[in-house]
Amino acid sequence: MTHPFDALILGGGAAGLMCAIEAGKRGRRVAMLEHADRLGKKILISGGGRCNFTNLHCHPENFLSSNPHFAKSALARYTPADFVSLVEKHGIPYHEKTRGQLFCDRSAHDILGMLETECQQAGVSIFLNTKIREVERTSEFVARTSTAEFHAAALVVATGGLSIPKLGATSFGYDLARQFGLAIREPWPGLVPVLLSPEDCSRYCDLAGVSAEVIASCNGKQFREKMLITHRGLSGPAILQISSYWKKSQPILIDLAPGREVTAAFRDPATPRNPGALRAELRSCLPHRLADRWLDAHAPTSWTNSALADLESQIHAWTISPAGTEGYEKAEVTAGGVDTGELSAKTMESRKVPSLFFIGEVVDVTGHLGGFNFQWAWASGAAAGQAL
Ligand SMILES: Cc1cc2nc3c(=O)[nH]c(=O)nc-3n(C[C@H](O)[C@H](O)[C@H](O)COP(=O)(O)OP(=O)(O)OC[C@H]3O[C@@H](n4cnc5c(N)ncnc54)[C@H](O)[C@@H]3O)c2cc1C
């Protein structure tokens, strides 16, 4: 069986759906080929089931890429306001949780339902349980499953990254890019909890569930948000954010008392210089169990001004050397991907292979936590959809 179309979109996730809608609205005959038994599975589990679908404060600085300028054009042409107006057109109730992060009031099903309705109205043909095994380029693109063949002049790869394999993540997009001679920036898991070294884990991991506001920094980047201790290491927004910048064998620095001078009280001669007084000061900044445990491992060497200054520095730069991360099983996103140098920033079309497009997470553009990854999926999807 063969199916003729103007464009084939491989992958029915966030980016593929937006691309299909835009192209369908412009009268293109679009086929969306998805190997799962339903579209947008990641949308459904996103944002704890409420889908943090965009961020009002979306700037190029909220994205990692080997080329920090690449995402600018698409992000400027399809903005958070554009997506919000679509959400409002469908009467979906939403709210701003914090720092510009927009979530559904009810459920992520609202966002997926909206995109499916838009696809239907745009006349997109959807093929589920359709795993593409190979793609060939003759006078047009041919995508083959074990039983069918799809033909079209244009092919859009929207197969996402490697995160959460149990939801259907595959390396297909990267493999296809390589097949067509496009360079790949080696992918790595981003927005992922980190594992503590065995020594640190035996010291802190029984405090699993304890959290504190910290500044986590690495590689010149820093994030002031919550850190959470887990059974195997550290998580929480501050750690997830910095994990995207972390490279193996590098330390992560954690300021345990942002903006506070924990030892200031000891300048007053009336304050006794002893472990109890110090414990009380640190407990005023951190959960008690974490303050106590941290001090057990970082007791001052003496009570001199210089030893206290030393301790103050350590509180603001607790240095951990993660043993690794929880990997793709737990990563919210895959960083790296198709080298942006290979693609037009305006349309996401390959420079080498005309009519071949890459959009969404498979591209080397990765958002911070907070709705930025979906905004990239919408923006890059719209850019390609308007060029098909
Ligand atoms: C737990 C979790 C929570 C998240 N929460 C948020 C959030 O609240 N806000 C936010 O901005 N981002 C969030 N993200 C990130 C966001 O989900 C992704 O960045 C986004 O879904 C990427 O969109 P995409 O279309 O590029 O890829 P995906 O959404 O991954 O879609 C790719 C699709 O391609 C299909 N596919 C793969 N290989 C093939 C093949 N060979 N043939 C056919 N189909 C194939 C897959 O089944 C999938 O449906 C979250 C991620 C996770 C894992």
The ligand as an SDF file (V2000), in Angstrom:
LIG
                    3D

 53 58  0  0  0  0  0  0  0  0999 V2000
    8.3160   13.6770   32.4940 C   0  0  0  0  0  0  0  0  0  0  0  0
    8.4630   14.8700   31.5700 C   0  0  0  0  0  0  0  0  0  0  0  0
    7.8220   16.0530   31.8730 C   0  0  0  0  0  0  0  0  0  0  0  0
    7.9800   17.1670   31.0420 C   0  0  0  0  0  0  0  0  0  0  0  0
    7.3190   18.3080   31.3620 N   0  0  0  0  0  0  0  0  0  0  0  0
    7.4900   19.4070   30.5720 C   0  0  0  0  0  0  0  0  0  0  0  0
    6.7710   20.6000   30.8470 C   0  0  0  0  0  0  0  0  0  0  0  0
    5.9000   20.6510   31.7400 O   0  0  0  0  0  0  0  0  0  0  0  0
    7.0340   21.6980   30.0590 N   0  0  0  0  0  0  0  0  0  0  0  0
    7.9220   21.6590   29.0090 C   0  0  0  0  0  0  0  0  0  0  0  0
    8.1240   22.6660   28.3330 O   0  0  0  0  0  0  0  0  0  0  0  0
    8.5730   20.5040   28.6970 N   0  0  0  0  0  0  0  0  0  0  0  0
    8.3620   19.3920   29.4460 C   0  0  0  0  0  0  0  0  0  0  0  0
    9.0020   18.2180   29.1040 N   0  0  0  0  0  0  0  0  0  0  0  0
    9.8410   18.1980   27.8920 C   0  0  0  0  0  0  0  0  0  0  0  0
    8.9100   18.0650   26.6530 C   0  0  0  0  0  0  0  0  0  0  0  0
    7.9800   17.0210   26.8850 O   0  0  0  0  0  0  0  0  0  0  0  0
    9.7260   17.7690   25.4020 C   0  0  0  0  0  0  0  0  0  0  0  0
   10.7710   18.6800   25.2550 O   0  0  0  0  0  0  0  0  0  0  0  0
    8.8190   17.8120   24.1560 C   0  0  0  0  0  0  0  0  0  0  0  0
    7.8080   16.8410   24.2810 O   0  0  0  0  0  0  0  0  0  0  0  0
    9.6200   17.5780   22.8880 C   0  0  0  0  0  0  0  0  0  0  0  0
    8.7180   17.5360   21.8160 O   0  0  0  0  0  0  0  0  0  0  0  0
    9.0910   16.7150   20.4810 P   0  0  0  0  0  0  0  0  0  0  0  0
    7.8620   16.7420   19.6630 O   0  0  0  0  0  0  0  0  0  0  0  0
   10.3620   17.1960   19.9310 O   0  0  0  0  0  0  0  0  0  0  0  0
    9.3630   15.2230   20.9790 O   0  0  0  0  0  0  0  0  0  0  0  0
    8.3460   14.1160   21.6930 P   0  0  0  0  0  0  0  0  0  0  0  0
    7.2910   14.8850   22.3920 O   0  0  0  0  0  0  0  0  0  0  0  0
    9.2570   13.2480   22.4170 O   0  0  0  0  0  0  0  0  0  0  0  0
    7.6890   13.4120   20.4380 O   0  0  0  0  0  0  0  0  0  0  0  0
    8.3990   12.5470   19.5860 C   0  0  0  0  0  0  0  0  0  0  0  0
    7.4180   11.5240   19.0300 C   0  0  0  0  0  0  0  0  0  0  0  0
    8.0640   10.7520   18.0220 O   0  0  0  0  0  0  0  0  0  0  0  0
    7.6470    9.4050   18.1560 C   0  0  0  0  0  0  0  0  0  0  0  0
    8.6550    8.5500   17.4900 N   0  0  0  0  0  0  0  0  0  0  0  0
    9.9270    8.3080   17.8950 C   0  0  0  0  0  0  0  0  0  0  0  0
   10.5390    7.4980   17.0110 N   0  0  0  0  0  0  0  0  0  0  0  0
    9.6410    7.2240   16.0260 C   0  0  0  0  0  0  0  0  0  0  0  0
    9.6860    6.4470   14.8160 C   0  0  0  0  0  0  0  0  0  0  0  0
   10.7770    5.7700   14.4300 N   0  0  0  0  0  0  0  0  0  0  0  0
    8.5630    6.3750   14.0330 N   0  0  0  0  0  0  0  0  0  0  0  0
    7.4350    7.0420   14.3900 C   0  0  0  0  0  0  0  0  0  0  0  0
    7.3500    7.7970   15.5230 N   0  0  0  0  0  0  0  0  0  0  0  0
    8.4400    7.8930   16.3220 C   0  0  0  0  0  0  0  0  0  0  0  0
    7.5160    9.2170   19.6610 C   0  0  0  0  0  0  0  0  0  0  0  0
    6.6740    8.1350   19.9990 O   0  0  0  0  0  0  0  0  0  0  0  0
    6.9230   10.5600   20.0920 C   0  0  0  0  0  0  0  0  0  0  0  0
    5.5080   10.5520   20.0780 O   0  0  0  0  0  0  0  0  0  0  0  0
    8.8200   17.0870   29.9090 C   0  0  0  0  0  0  0  0  0  0  0  0
    9.4420   15.8860   29.5930 C   0  0  0  0  0  0  0  0  0  0  0  0
    9.2550   14.7640   30.4030 C   0  0  0  0  0  0  0  0  0  0  0  0
    9.9410   13.4760   30.0220 C   0  0  0  0  0  0  0  0  0  0  0  0
  1  2  1  0
  2  3  1  0
  2 52  2  0
  3  4  2  0
  4  5  1  0
  4 50  1  0
  5  6  2  0
  6  7  1  0
  6 13  1  0
  7  8  2  0
  7  9  1  0
  9 10  1  0
 10 11  2  0
 10 12  1  0
 12 13  2  0
 13 14  1  0
 14 15  1  0
 14 50  1  0
 15 16  1  0
 16 17  1  0
 16 18  1  0
 18 19  1  0
 18 20  1  0
 20 21  1  0
 20 22  1  0
 22 23  1  0
 23 24  1  0
 24 25  2  0
 24 26  1  0
 24 27  1  0
 27 28  1  0
 28 29  2  0
 28 30  1  0
 28 31  1  0
 31 32  1  0
 32 33  1  0
 33 34  1  0
 33 48  1  0
 34 35  1  0
 35 36  1  0
 35 46  1  0
 36 37  1  0
 36 45  1  0
 37 38  2  0
 38 39  1  0
 39 40  1  0
 39 45  2  0
 40 41  1  0
 40 42  2  0
 42 43  1  0
 43 44  2  0
 44 45  1  0
 46 47  1  0
 46 48  1  0
 48 49  1  0
 50 51  2  0
 51 52  1  0
 52 53  1  0
M  END
$$$$
